[in-house]
Amino acid sequence: MEADILIHKFQDLPKSAKKELLDFLDFLSSKYEMKKKEGNECFSFDWSGGLKDLDDTSVGLQHKANQWR
């Protein structure tokens, strides 16, 4: 039943809006597929270890951040 409503509303949209809606659906699908693979819906820490090549300590990085401001 919900699919019928969606199809009807989709058919009434202009072509550009249909493209936008399909892009949004692709975004939502990929977002929830990633969450399924991770097994949770919490934060992902895929950025973890991104600064491992730096020789600075956390205090050194804080000082640099203050200088940049």
N, C-alpha and C positions, 0 to 999 in steps of 0.2 A: 504494500500500500504506500509506504513512504517513497519507494522508488518511483511509483507512478506520479506522485506529486513532484518529485525532483525532475523527472523527465519532462513533465508538462511545463514547469517553470523554466527549465533549461531551454526548451524549444522557443519560448517567448522572448528570450534575450537576443540582443543584437550580436552580430558575429564577434565584435571586439570583446564584448562582455563574456561570451562563451569561452574565448581564448583565455581571458583572465581567470575565469572560474576553473578551467582545466589546469592552469598553472598552479593555482592555489590548492587544488586537490592533489596534484603531484607533490607539492610541498608538504601537505598534511600527511600523505601516505609515507613519504620518506622519513618524516619526523617520528611517526609512530612505529615504523619498521625498525628504526634505530633503537627506540626504547624497548621494543620486544627483544632485540638481540642482546641488549645490555642486561635485560632481566629486571630492570627497575625503572622507575620514573623520577629518579632523583637527578642530582647534578652529574654531569659527565666531567671527568677530570682528564680529558684527552690532551690538555695543555700541560699536564704534569711532566716535569723534567725538561721543559722547554728552555730553561736557563742553565742547564747542567754544564754547558761549555764555558760559562763565565767563571773567572777566578775569584770574583768578589764574594764576600760574605753577605748575609742579609743586611747587616748594619752598614756595610759599604754601599750596598744598593740603595738603602734609605738616604744616605748622604748624597749620593749622585742624584736621586730623585729631587731632593731639596734644592740642589744646585740648578737643576733644569727648570724649576719653577721660578 
